[in-house]
Amino acid sequence: MPPRGERRLVLSRRNDPKQVRRNVNNTNTSPLMSTPSYTQSARLYDALYHFKNYSDEHAKLRAFIQEFNSHANTLLDVACGTGKHLELLSQHYQVEGLDLNAELLESARQRCPHIPLHRGDMMEFELGHTFDVVTCLFSSIGFVKTVDGLERAVACMARHLNHGGLLLVEPWFSPETFWTRRIVANYANEPELKIVWMYTSETEGQISVLDSHFLVGTPGGITHFTERHELGLFTQHEYQEAFQKAHLETHYDVKGLMGRGMYIGVSRK
């Protein structure tokens, strides 16, 4: 593996009430909010993604933060899911999380009861305070679907940065790297939970479409459901433009956390 500096490109140097009581705050009730993803599979999220090495990703995140904002103390994880990144990052930073899916947030609250959590849309949330670091990981940015959504989300996250603050966005695939007409199968094999998860990959314009089928077995029986995920396919130029419009000095790391790359923005506003 080459040194980090040899694989990084500098793209630009231009400058419910019950839920609130339970530490899950709804930051946006706008009718423009996106539709939450994982509408049926949220309860299975951690089992489905058992292959993710959160410890390894945590170490890489720490390295990015040390390199670009070594004095960082506060961090917001946008699209925080079930809170596994937050759990580890809270060892080093004062952290908060935000997600649109209430069921995922409930899992995060159970995992991290001491961490402030907010329900909101990454394109239009307002927390009223800023952070040294904002992250948006595991390609969650793709759920904004359109270039306009990308620019709105990056701008919204950038507004929540302190001066010199760091934005880390792990991208979804680009139009060139997304493979179509594939069938993918994943499996989860726990003592009392078995899951077969299969999906096809197609495109509709500049949106990738994953039509997923889930077969879930427990001692109580076997169930089947489907779920459709749509994620925008953005080019490197479109990411770069979104970061520039948000007044971020922009860098790109080719490998990122798990081979999908990482867009790195430093606030110069």
ROBAZA-210213 format. One record per residue: residue in one letter; x, y, z of N, C-alpha, C, O, CB in turn. Coordinates in steps of 0.02 Angstrom, whole numbers, padded with zeros to 5 digits, always signed. Glycine has a CB too. Example, Ala and Ser with C-alpha at 12.3 -4.5 7.8 and 13.67 -1.06 7.14 Angstrom:
<pts>
A+00660-00284+00390+00615-00225+00390+00660-00165+00390+00712-00166+00423+00565-00224+00452
S+00642-00112+00354+00684-00053+00357+00645+00002+00394+00670+00057+00402+00704-00030+00286
</pts>
This chain:
<pts>
M+00043-00060+00000+00000+00000+00000+00044+00062+00000+00088+00068+00043-00048+00000+00061
P+00035+00108-00047+00075+00169-00050+00060+00214+00008+00006+00209+00038+00065+00205-00115
P+00105+00259+00025+00091+00308+00078+00028+00348+00062+00011+00356+00003+00150+00356+00088
R-00006+00372+00114-00069+00408+00104-00061+00466+00056-00106+00479+00015-00096+00432+00169
G-00006+00502+00061+00003+00561+00019+00008+00545-00054-00006+00588-00096+00064+00597+00040
E+00028+00483-00071+00035+00465-00141-00031+00445-00174-00034+00440-00235+00084+00409-00148
R-00083+00435-00135-00146+00415-00164-00200+00466-00153-00259+00451-00162-00167+00349-00137
R-00182+00528-00133-00231+00579-00123-00223+00633-00176-00168+00654-00192-00225+00610-00052
L-00279+00655-00204-00280+00709-00252-00312+00770-00220-00363+00764-00186-00317+00689-00316
V-00281+00828-00230-00314+00891-00210-00355+00913-00269-00329+00931-00321-00261+00946-00189
L-00422+00912-00260-00466+00929-00316-00473+01004-00325-00479+01028-00381-00534+00898-00305
S-00473+01040-00269-00481+01112-00274-00457+01145-00210-00464+01116-00156-00553+01131-00288
R-00430+01203-00214-00410+01242-00156-00450+01307-00152-00431+01353-00116-00336+01257-00158
R-00505+01310-00190-00551+01367-00184-00588+01364-00117-00623+01327-00082-00602+01367-00243
N-00552+01442-00121-00584+01449-00058-00664+01456-00067-00699+01463-00017-00552+01511-00022
D-02063+00595+00885-02134+00588+00916-02122+00616+00981-02066+00602+01003-02165+00511+00921
P-02168+00661+01031-02141+00688+01093-02102+00636+01131-02050+00650+01161-02197+00716+01136
K-02129+00574+01130-02096+00520+01165-02024+00511+01141-01979+00499+01180-02136+00454+01156
Q-02016+00518+01078-01948+00511+01051-01902+00566+01077-01844+00553+01092-01949+00511+00975
V-01927+00627+01082-01885+00681+01105-01862+00668+01176-01804+00679+01193-01922+00748+01101
R-01908+00645+01219-01890+00630+01288-01839+00574+01291-01802+00568+01340-01951+00612+01328
R-01837+00533+01238-01790+00477+01239-01726+00495+01201-01690+00450+01179-01823+00415+01208
N-01712+00559+01195-01649+00583+01167-01645+00574+01092-01590+00570+01064-01593+00547+01200
V-01702+00570+01059-01704+00570+00986-01744+00630+00964-01805+00631+00973-01734+00504+00957
N-01712+00680+00937-01743+00744+00922-01761+00748+00848-01719+00732+00805-01698+00802+00941
N-01822+00769+00833-01843+00779+00764-01825+00850+00744-01854+00898+00769-01919+00765+00755
T-01777+00856+00698-01752+00922+00679-01786+00950+00618-01771+01007+00598-01679+00919+00667
N-01832+00912+00587-01862+00936+00525-01929+00901+00514-01932+00840+00513-01815+00924+00466
T-01981+00939+00505-02046+00911+00489-02070+00934+00421-02130+00932+00406-02098+00930+00543
S-02024+00957+00379-02041+00982+00313-02070+00928+00269-02048+00871+00271-01979+01012+00280
P-02121+00946+00228-02148+00897+00181-02098+00879+00127-02110+00833+00088-02211+00923+00149
L-02042+00915+00122-01992+00902+00071-01942+00849+00093-01897+00831+00055-01956+00965+00054
M-01950+00823+00153-01903+00774+00177-01901+00713+00132-01952+00693+00104-01920+00753+00248
S-01843+00683+00125-01835+00623+00086-01873+00565+00118-01889+00567+00177-01762+00605+00077
T-01886+00514+00077-01916+00453+00104-01861+00412+00137-01810+00400+00107-01951+00412+00048
P-01871+00390+00199-01819+00351+00232-01805+00286+00195-01849+00256+00165-01839+00335+00304
S-01742+00266+00196-01723+00201+00168-01729+00147+00221-01744+00163+00279-01651+00204+00140
Y-01719+00086+00203-01723+00029+00250-01790+00028+00287-01792+00020+00348-01665+00032+00301
T-01844+00037+00250-01910+00043+00281-01932-00022+00313-01969-00021+00362-01960+00064+00230
Q-01910-00079+00288-01928-00144+00317-01869-00180+00347-01878-00222+00392-01960-00187+00265
S-01810-00166+00324-01751-00203+00346-01712-00171+00403-01661-00197+00424-01706-00213+00288
A-01736-00114+00428-01698-00078+00480-01683-00122+00540-01628-00119+00568-01735-00016+00502
R-01732-00163+00560-01723-00206+00619-01669-00259+00608-01643-00288+00655-01788-00240+00638
L-01652-00270+00545-01602-00320+00527-01535-00290+00508-01489-00326+00489-01628-00363+00471
Y-01529-00224+00512-01472-00189+00482-01405-00217+00504-01363-00232+00462-01476-00115+00500
D-01395-00224+00569-01329-00246+00593-01314-00318+00572-01256-00334+00558-01326-00240+00668
A-01365-00360+00569-01354-00428+00546-01338-00429+00471-01296-00468+00449-01416-00472+00560
L-01372-00387+00432-01359-00385+00360-01288-00362+00345-01256-00388+00299-01410-00339+00326
Y-01264-00314+00383-01198-00286+00369-01146-00310+00419-01102-00273+00440-01201-00210+00369
H-01152-00373+00437-01105-00403+00485-01034-00402+00459-00986-00407+00498-01126-00474+00502
F-01026-00396+00394-00959-00398+00365-00919-00334+00374-00859-00334+00363-00964-00414+00291
K-00951-00279+00394-00915-00216+00400-00868-00218+00460-00887-00237+00515-00965-00158+00407
N-00807-00197+00449-00756-00196+00501-00755-00125+00530-00715-00083+00509-00685-00216+00474
Y-00798-00112+00579-00803-00045+00607-00740-00024+00643-00723+00036+00643-00862-00042+00655
S-00705-00070+00675-00643-00052+00709-00591-00026+00660-00557+00024+00673-00615-00111+00747
D-00584-00060+00604-00537-00039+00553-00557+00029+00524-00515+00072+00514-00531-00091+00497
E-00622+00038+00509-00646+00101+00482-00636+00158+00533-00618+00214+00514-00720+00096+00462
H-00646+00143+00596-00635+00193+00648-00563+00217+00648-00550+00277+00654-00653+00165+00717
A-00516+00171+00642-00445+00190+00641-00430+00234+00580-00392+00281+00586-00401+00127+00640
K-00459+00218+00523-00447+00259+00463-00478+00328+00470-00449+00377+00449-00474+00223+00401
L-00538+00331+00499-00570+00396+00511-00526+00439+00556-00516+00498+00543-00639+00387+00541
R-00501+00409+00609-00457+00445+00655-00396+00472+00618-00375+00528+00632-00435+00399+00713
A-00369+00434+00572-00311+00457+00535-00328+00517+00491-00290+00565+00488-00283+00400+00492
F-00386+00515+00457-00407+00572+00417-00414+00634+00461-00391+00689+00444-00473+00557+00380
I-00447+00626+00518-00459+00683+00562-00394+00711+00590-00384+00771+00593-00506+00663+00621
Q-00349+00667+00609-00284+00690+00635-00245+00728+00582-00210+00776+00597-00242+00630+00660
E-00250+00706+00520-00214+00739+00466-00241+00807+00449-00203+00854+00437-00214+00696+00405
F-00307+00814+00448-00338+00876+00424-00364+00922+00478-00374+00981+00466-00393+00859+00378
N-00375+00896+00539-00401+00938+00593-00382+00905+00659-00425+00879+00695-00479+00948+00588
S-00318+00907+00675-00291+00869+00732-00319+00892+00799-00315+00855+00848-00216+00874+00732
H-00346+00953+00803-00373+00979+00866-00448+00969+00871-00480+00998+00915-00356+01053+00874
A-00477+00929+00827-00549+00919+00827-00573+00889+00893-00541+00845+00921-00570+00873+00769
N-00629+00915+00917-00658+00891+00980-00731+00869+00972-00753+00824+01007-00654+00945+01032
T-00768+00899+00925-00839+00885+00917-00851+00855+00848-00818+00873+00799-00881+00948+00926
L-00899+00809+00843-00911+00773+00781-00985+00756+00774-01017+00735+00822-00869+00709+00777
L-01012+00766+00714-01079+00747+00696-01076+00694+00642-01043+00704+00590-01120+00809+00671
D-01109+00637+00653-01114+00585+00602-01183+00588+00570-01233+00571+00602-01100+00515+00633
V-01185+00608+00507-01248+00614+00469-01263+00546+00436-01218+00515+00408-01243+00670+00415
A-01325+00525+00440-01344+00457+00419-01308+00406+00463-01275+00361+00439-01327+00445+00344
C-01316+00415+00528-01278+00376+00577-01303+00304+00585-01269+00264+00616-01281+00410+00644
G-01361+00288+00557-01385+00219+00560-01395+00195+00631-01426+00229+00672-01338+00173+00525
T-01369+00136+00645-01378+00106+00712-01325+00127+00762-01324+00102+00818-01377+00031+00705
G-01282+00174+00742-01235+00204+00789-01170+00168+00801-01135+00182+00850-01267+00212+00853
K-01151+00121+00758-01090+00084+00770-01027+00127+00761-00979+00120+00799-01086+00025+00723
H-01028+00173+00713-00972+00219+00707-00971+00267+00767-00918+00280+00796-00976+00260+00641
L-01029+00292+00787-01033+00338+00844-01006+00306+00907-00971+00339+00946-01105+00360+00854
E-01022+00243+00918-01000+00208+00978-00924+00210+00984-00897+00221+01039-01023+00135+00976
L-00889+00201+00930-00816+00201+00931-00788+00273+00932-00741+00287+00968-00788+00164+00871
L-00817+00317+00892-00793+00385+00889-00802+00422+00955-00765+00469+00969-00828+00423+00833
S-00852+00402+00994-00864+00435+01059-00808+00425+01108-00805+00458+01160-00929+00410+01089
Q-00763+00379+01094-00704+00369+01136-00655+00427+01130-00613+00438+01174-00669+00304+01117
H-00661+00465+01076-00612+00518+01062-00644+00587+01054-00609+00638+01061-00573+00501+01001
Y-00708+00591+01038-00740+00655+01023-00807+00661+01058-00837+00611+01079-00749+00663+00947
Q-00831+00722+01065-00900+00734+01086-00943+00727+01024-00940+00769+00979-00909+00805+01120
V-00982+00674+01021-01016+00657+00958-01091+00664+00963-01120+00660+01017-00998+00586+00938
E-01122+00675+00905-01194+00674+00897-01209+00638+00832-01166+00632+00788-01224+00747+00897
G-01271+00614+00824-01290+00579+00764-01355+00605+00736-01397+00632+00772-01295+00505+00777
L-01364+00596+00671-01425+00616+00637-01444+00563+00585-01400+00538+00550-01416+00685+00603
D-01508+00546+00582-01532+00500+00531-01605+00514+00518-01640+00542+00561-01521+00425+00553
L-01630+00494+00460-01700+00504+00441-01744+00446+00462-01804+00454+00471-01705+00515+00366
N-01713+00387+00471-01751+00327+00487-01759+00319+00563-01709+00309+00598-01716+00265+00457
A-01821+00325+00587-01833+00323+00659-01814+00255+00690-01792+00253+00748-01907+00337+00673
E-01823+00201+00653-01807+00135+00680-01732+00126+00687-01709+00097+00736-01837+00080+00636
L-01694+00150+00639-01621+00148+00646-01598+00191+00705-01554+00170+00743-01587+00172+00581
L-01628+00249+00713-01611+00292+00770-01627+00259+00836-01589+00268+00885-01649+00358+00764
E-01681+00221+00840-01697+00186+00902-01643+00134+00918-01626+00126+00977-01765+00153+00896
S-01618+00101+00867-01563+00054+00879-01501+00091+00903-01466+00067+00947-01547+00014+00814
A-01487+00149+00873-01430+00189+00895-01439+00213+00966-01391+00214+01004-01421+00248+00848
R-01500+00233+00984-01512+00256+01053-01499+00200+01103-01471+00213+01157-01583+00281+01059
Q-01519+00139+01086-01507+00083+01131-01433+00067+01137-01409+00048+01190-01545+00022+01107
R-01397+00075+01082-01325+00062+01083-01287+00118+01118-01239+00106+01154-01298+00053+01013
C-01309+00180+01108-01272+00238+01132-01319+00285+01170-01334+00340+01146-01238+00276+01073
P-01344+00265+01229-01395+00306+01264-01369+00374+01287-01410+00418+01302-01420+00268+01323
H-01304+00383+01289-01275+00446+01313-01263+00495+01256-01243+00552+01269-01211+00433+01349
I-01275+00475+01195-01258+00517+01137-01320+00553+01111-01371+00520+01100-01225+00475+01081
P-01318+00619+01101-01376+00655+01071-01388+00631+00999-01343+00628+00958-01364+00732+01072
L-01450+00615+00986-01470+00592+00920-01527+00634+00894-01571+00656+00932-01490+00517+00921
H-01527+00647+00829-01576+00691+00798-01606+00656+00737-01571+00622+00701-01544+00759+00778
R-01671+00666+00727-01702+00641+00666-01706+00698+00616-01735+00751+00631-01771+00610+00679
G-01679+00688+00557-01681+00741+00507-01655+00717+00440-01625+00664+00434-01640+00800+00530
D-01668+00758+00390-01648+00746+00321-01580+00779+00310-01571+00837+00327-01701+00773+00271
M-01533+00743+00281-01467+00771+00272-01466+00831+00225-01417+00869+00225-01421+00718+00245
M-01520+00841+00186-01521+00898+00140-01547+00962+00172-01538+01015+00144-01562+00881+00081
E-01579+00957+00232-01609+01018+00259-01619+01014+00335-01672+01032+00361-01676+01030+00226
F-01569+00992+00371-01574+00991+00444-01542+01055+00472-01500+01086+00440-01540+00928+00473
E-01561+01073+00533-01532+01130+00567-01528+01114+00642-01580+01111+00675-01573+01195+00554
L-01468+01106+00668-01459+01087+00738-01446+01147+00783-01452+01141+00844-01402+01038+00744
G-01430+01204+00753-01418+01264+00793-01349+01270+00822-01335+01317+00860-01467+01266+00848
H-01304+01224+00807-01235+01229+00829-01191+01193+00778-01215+01156+00736-01226+01199+00901
T-01126+01205+00783-01079+01180+00734-01029+01132+00765-01025+01124+00826-01042+01238+00700
F-00990+01100+00722-00945+01046+00742-00877+01053+00709-00870+01088+00658-00976+00977+00725
D-00828+01021+00739-00761+01019+00708-00758+00970+00650-00721+00980+00603-00709+01001+00760
V-00798+00917+00654-00800+00866+00602-00872+00846+00589-00911+00837+00636-00757+00804+00623
V-00889+00838+00525-00953+00809+00505-00937+00751+00458-00899+00760+00410-01001+00862+00470
T-00966+00693+00470-00956+00635+00428-01021+00612+00397-01075+00621+00426-00924+00578+00467
C-01017+00582+00338-01073+00550+00304-01045+00488+00270-01013+00493+00218-01109+00600+00252
L-01056+00430+00300-01018+00370+00283-01061+00316+00249-01121+00324+00242-00986+00342+00344
F-01028+00263+00229-01057+00203+00199-01102+00221+00140-01156+00192+00130-01097+00164+00250
S-01080+00270+00101-01113+00290+00038-01184+00315+00048-01224+00315+00000-01115+00232-00008
S-01200+00338+00108-01268+00363+00122-01285+00423+00079-01344+00437+00068-01276+00380+00195
I-01235+00460+00056-01246+00519+00016-01284+00501-00048-01319+00544-00076-01179+00552-00002
G-01279+00439-00072-01314+00419-00133-01389+00423-00128-01423+00429-00179-01294+00350-00151
F-01416+00420-00066-01489+00422-00058-01520+00490-00073-01581+00496-00075-01507+00401+00012
V-01479+00542-00083-01507+00606-00104-01528+00605-00177-01568+00648-00199-01456+00662-00092
K-01503+00558-00215-01524+00540-00284-01502+00588-00339-01478+00566-00390-01597+00535-00286
T-01510+00654-00330-01498+00701-00384-01439+00746-00369-01417+00752-00312-01560+00743-00397
V-01413+00778-00421-01358+00826-00411-01380+00883-00366-01342+00906-00324-01332+00853-00478
D-01442+00907-00376-01468+00959-00333-01470+00936-00260-01452+00973-00214-01538+00980-00356
G-01491+00874-00250-01491+00846-00182-01422+00841-00154-01411+00853-00094-01524+00779-00182
L-01374+00822-00195-01304+00818-00173-01279+00886-00151-01248+00892-00098-01259+00791-00230
E-01292+00937-00191-01268+01004-00174-01301+01030-00111-01269+01062-00070-01280+01052-00231
R-01366+01016-00103-01402+01038-00043-01375+01003+00019-01367+01034+00071-01477+01024-00050
A-01361+00938+00013-01336+00900+00071-01267+00923+00091-01253+00933+00150-01336+00825+00055
V-01222+00932+00043-01154+00954+00058-01156+01024+00089-01121+01038+00137-01110+00954-00005
A-01197+01068+00060-01203+01136+00088-01230+01135+00159-01206+01171+00202-01248+01179+00044
C-01280+01093+00172-01309+01088+00239-01258+01062+00289-01252+01089+00344-01371+01043+00238
M-01221+01011+00270-01169+00985+00315-01114+01036+00325-01088+01044+00381-01140+00921+00287
A-01095+01071+00272-01042+01122+00278-01063+01178+00324-01021+01206+00360-01024+01150+00210
R-01127+01197+00324-01152+01249+00369-01146+01229+00443-01148+01272+00487-01224+01266+00353
H-01139+01165+00455-01132+01141+00524-01059+01130+00544-01045+01098+00594-01170+01076+00533
L-01013+01159+00504-00942+01155+00521-00917+01220+00552-00938+01274+00532-00901+01139+00459
N-00873+01213+00601-00836+01271+00625-00786+01293+00572-00772+01255+00525-00800+01254+00692
H-00758+01352+00579-00705+01374+00533-00647+01326+00538-00623+01311+00593-00683+01448+00549
G-00623+01302+00482-00570+01252+00482-00595+01182+00494-00556+01135+00498-00519+01269+00534
G-00661+01173+00500-00691+01108+00512-00685+01061+00453-00672+01083+00396-00763+01115+00532
L-00695+00998+00466-00682+00945+00417-00746+00907+00399-00782+00884+00442-00629+00896+00443
L-00760+00902+00334-00816+00862+00309-00788+00801+00273-00747+00807+00228-00861+00904+00261
L-00811+00741+00295-00790+00678+00264-00852+00644+00235-00898+00627+00271-00755+00632+00315
V-00853+00634+00169-00909+00604+00134-00884+00542+00096-00842+00548+00052-00944+00655+00086
E-00910+00484+00114-00892+00422+00079-00942+00411+00023-01002+00401+00036-00892+00361+00128
P-00920+00414-00040-00967+00414-00096-00995+00345-00112-00968+00294-00092-00933+00441-00157
W-01051+00346-00149-01078+00287-00182-01042+00281-00248-00999+00322-00264-01156+00292-00193
F-01057+00231-00286-01023+00220-00350-01038+00276-00399-01089+00311-00393-01042+00153-00379
S-00995+00284-00448-01005+00333-00501-01039+00299-00560-01045+00238-00560-00937+00365-00523
P-01062+00337-00610-01092+00306-00670-01045+00257-00703-01067+00207-00733-01113+00359-00720
E-00980+00271-00699-00931+00228-00733-00916+00164-00694-00899+00113-00724-00867+00266-00744
T-00922+00165-00628-00902+00107-00588-00959+00063-00565-00947+00008-00539-00864+00131-00529
F-01022+00086-00573-01078+00045-00552-01092-00010-00602-01099+00004-00662-01141+00089-00542
W-01096-00071-00579-01108-00129-00623-01183-00143-00626-01217-00147-00575-01070-00190-00598
T-01208-00151-00687-01279-00166-00696-01289-00239-00716-01242-00275-00732-01310-00119-00750
R-01353-00259-00715-01372-00327-00733-01332-00380-00695-01307-00429-00724-01364-00337-00809
R-01326-00369-00630-01293-00417-00587-01343-00442-00535-01390-00407-00517-01230-00386-00552
I-01332-00503-00513-01370-00530-00457-01320-00541-00400-01269-00573-00408-01408-00596-00476
V-01337-00514-00342-01293-00518-00283-01330-00554-00227-01390-00542-00217-01270-00448-00261
A-01296-00598-00192-01325-00634-00136-01281-00625-00074-01220-00632-00077-01334-00709-00152
N-01313-00609-00019-01279-00604+00045-01315-00647+00096-01374-00662+00088-01275-00530+00069
Y-01280-00666+00147-01308-00712+00197-01290-00689+00267-01236-00663+00279-01284-00784+00184
A-01336-00701+00313-01322-00692+00384-01341-00758+00418-01395-00785+00407-01362-00631+00414
N-01296-00782+00460-01305-00848+00490-01291-00843+00565-01234-00854+00587-01259-00900+00457
E-01343-00827+00603-01338-00825+00676-01378-00884+00705-01419-00913+00669-01364-00758+00703
P-01367-00902+00767-01401-00960+00795-01477-00959+00787-01507-01010+00772-01385-00966+00867
E-01508-00901+00798-01581-00897+00794-01604-00846+00741-01660-00821+00745-01610-00878+00861
L-01561-00831+00693-01579-00785+00639-01540-00804+00576-01478-00802+00576-01565-00712+00659
K-01576-00821+00525-01545-00837+00460-01576-00791+00408-01637-00783+00405-01557-00913+00441
I-01534-00759+00368-01558-00713+00316-01525-00729+00250-01464-00736+00247-01545-00639+00337
V-01565-00734+00198-01539-00734+00130-01563-00670+00097-01623-00656+00096-01563-00798+00089
W-01517-00631+00071-01531-00564+00046-01503-00560-00025-01442-00563-00035-01501-00507+00092
M-01548-00554-00074-01526-00552-00143-01553-00490-00178-01609-00468-00163-01548-00615-00181
Y-01514-00462-00223-01539-00404-00260-01509-00401-00329-01454-00426-00342-01524-00339-00222
T-01547-00370-00374-01522-00356-00441-01502-00282-00444-01527-00241-00406-01576-00372-00495
S-01456-00266-00488-01433-00197-00496-01447-00173-00566-01425-00202-00615-01357-00192-00480
E-01483-00117-00570-01500-00086-00633-01492-00011-00627-01479+00014-00572-01573-00104-00655
T-01500+00025-00682-01499+00098-00680-01561+00124-00714-01587+00095-00761-01436+00126-00713
E-01585+00182-00688-01638+00221-00720-01612+00291-00726-01613+00330-00678-01706+00218-00679
G-01588+00308-00785-01553+00372-00793-01489+00372-00752-01448+00326-00759-01599+00431-00772
Q-01481+00423-00710-01421+00427-00668-01434+00402-00598-01400+00422-00551-01397+00499-00665
I-01483+00357-00590-01498+00328-00525-01488+00253-00527-01513+00220-00573-01571+00345-00503
S-01452+00227-00479-01444+00154-00473-01503+00127-00434-01526+00157-00385-01377+00136-00438
V-01528+00069-00455-01587+00038-00424-01569-00032-00401-01547-00074-00440-01647+00036-00474
L-01578-00043-00336-01566-00109-00306-01633-00136-00283-01661-00113-00233-01515-00105-00247
D-01659-00186-00319-01721-00219-00299-01704-00281-00259-01680-00331-00286-01764-00238-00362
S-01715-00277-00193-01692-00328-00147-01748-00373-00122-01804-00350-00110-01658-00295-00088
H-01733-00437-00116-01778-00486-00087-01746-00515-00024-01687-00533-00025-01795-00542-00137
F-01783-00518+00030-01758-00543+00093-01798-00604+00115-01860-00602+00115-01761-00488+00148
L-01764-00657+00132-01793-00716+00162-01765-00722+00232-01705-00732+00241-01779-00781+00119
V-01808-00714+00283-01786-00709+00352-01815-00766+00393-01875-00774+00397-01806-00641+00382
G-01770-00806+00423-01792-00862+00463-01774-00854+00536-01717-00838+00553-01761-00926+00436
T-01823-00866+00579-01813-00867+00652-01849-00930+00678-01886-00962+00641-01841-00801+00686
P-01839-00947+00742-01876-01004+00769-01951-00996+00764-01987-01046+00767-01857-01014+00842
G-01976-00935+00756-02047-00923+00750-02075-00932+00680-02136-00931+00671-02063-00855+00773
G-02031-00940+00630-02054-00949+00561-02011-00913+00511-01960-00883+00528-02125-00925+00555
I-02031-00917+00448-01993-00887+00393-02037-00835+00358-02095-00849+00342-01969-00942+00342
T-02010-00778+00345-02046-00724+00312-02007-00700+00251-01946-00710+00246-02059-00665+00360
H-02043-00668+00205-02012-00640+00145-02038-00569+00134-02098-00556+00143-02027-00684+00083
F-01994-00524+00115-02016-00457+00095-01967-00429+00044-01911-00455+00036-02021-00410+00157
T-01988-00377+00010-01945-00343-00039-01935-00271-00019-01973-00242+00020-01976-00348-00109
E-01883-00242-00046-01866-00172-00031-01827-00144-00090-01783-00177-00118-01824-00167+00036
R-01843-00083-00109-01810-00051-00167-01768+00008-00142-01793+00052-00107-01862-00027-00220
H-01706+00007-00159-01661+00063-00142-01640+00098-00206-01620+00066-00255-01599+00037-00102
E-01644+00165-00205-01623+00206-00261-01569+00254-00238-01579+00291-00190-01682+00244-00293
L-01511+00253-00271-01455+00297-00252-01428+00331-00314-01421+00301-00367-01399+00256-00217
G-01414+00396-00307-01388+00434-00363-01317+00414-00380-01276+00399-00337-01390+00507-00347
L-01302+00414-00445-01235+00400-00471-01203+00467-00490-01220+00496-00541-01237+00351-00532
F-01156+00490-00450-01126+00556-00461-01053+00549-00484-01017+00504-00463-01129+00598-00397
T-01034+00594-00527-00965+00594-00551-00919+00630-00502-00942+00665-00457-00960+00627-00621
Q-00854+00620-00511-00807+00656-00468-00814+00731-00476-00808+00769-00428-00735+00634-00485
H-00827+00753-00537-00836+00825-00549-00897+00851-00511-00894+00906-00484-00845+00838-00624
E-00951+00812-00508-01011+00834-00472-00999+00838-00397-01024+00884-00364-01069+00787-00487
Y-00961+00791-00370-00942+00797-00299-00898+00859-00289-00909+00897-00242-00904+00733-00276
Q-00850+00868-00332-00804+00925-00327-00843+00991-00329-00831+01036-00288-00753+00924-00383
E-00890+00997-00377-00929+01058-00382-00970+01070-00320-00975+01127-00297-00974+01055-00443
A-01000+01018-00291-01040+01025-00231-00997+01050-00173-01019+01093-00135-01073+00959-00212
F-00937+01024-00167-00892+01046-00113-00868+01118-00125-00865+01157-00078-00831+01000-00108
Q-00853+01135-00186-00831+01203-00202-00886+01254-00187-00872+01307-00158-00809+01208-00275
K-00947+01238-00207-01003+01284-00194-01015+01294-00120-01042+01345-00100-01066+01259-00227
A-00995+01245-00079-01002+01250-00006-00940+01282+00026-00933+01282+00087-01014+01181+00024
H-00895+01309-00016-00835+01344+00008-00789+01298+00048-00765+01315+00102-00854+01404+00051
L-00778+01239+00021-00735+01190+00052-00673+01178+00009-00678+01167-00051-00772+01124+00063
E-00615+01181+00041-00554+01158+00008-00559+01083+00002-00568+01048+00052-00489+01181+00048
T-00553+01057-00058-00574+00988-00071-00516+00943-00089-00473+00960-00130-00625+00987-00126
H-00515+00884-00058-00467+00832-00071-00504+00767-00084-00563+00760-00067-00417+00824-00012
Y-00471+00720-00115-00501+00655-00127-00451+00600-00111-00394+00601-00135-00525+00648-00200
D-00471+00552-00070-00431+00494-00055-00459+00434-00093-00518+00418-00085-00429+00480+00022
V-00419+00402-00132-00442+00350-00178-00472+00290-00142-00523+00262-00163-00385+00327-00223
K-00441+00269-00087-00463+00208-00053-00517+00221-00001-00563+00181+00004-00404+00175-00020
G-00513+00274+00036-00562+00288+00087-00562+00235+00141-00509+00213+00163-00631+00293+00056
L-00622+00215+00163-00627+00167+00218-00631+00095+00193-00605+00049+00225-00688+00183+00260
M-00665+00084+00136-00675+00016+00112-00672+00011+00036-00706-00029+00005-00743-00010+00136
G-00630+00054+00007-00618+00051-00065-00664+00093-00107-00657+00092-00169-00623-00017-00087
R-00710+00131-00077-00755+00173-00116-00732+00245-00120-00765+00287-00152-00824+00171-00085
G-00676+00261-00090-00649+00329-00090-00676+00370-00032-00718+00347+00007-00666+00363-00156
M-00651+00432-00028-00673+00479+00024-00662+00549-00002-00607+00568-00021-00635+00467+00091
Y-00716+00589-00001-00710+00661-00016-00700+00698+00050-00735+00688+00099-00774+00687-00054
I-00650+00741+00050-00627+00775+00110-00632+00850+00097-00602+00876+00051-00554+00754+00128
G-00670+00884+00139-00678+00956+00132-00659+00992+00195-00679+00973+00250-00749+00974+00112
V-00620+01046+00188-00600+01088+00244-00633+01156+00237-00626+01189+00185-00523+01095+00249
S-00670+01177+00289-00707+01239+00285-00660+01299+00287-00618+01305+00332-00757+01243+00342
R-00667+01343+00238-00626+01405+00235-00671+01466+00236-00647+01521+00220-00582+01405+00173
K-00735+01458+00255-00781+01515+00254-00767+01562+00311-00800+01613+00318-00854+01491+00257
</pts>
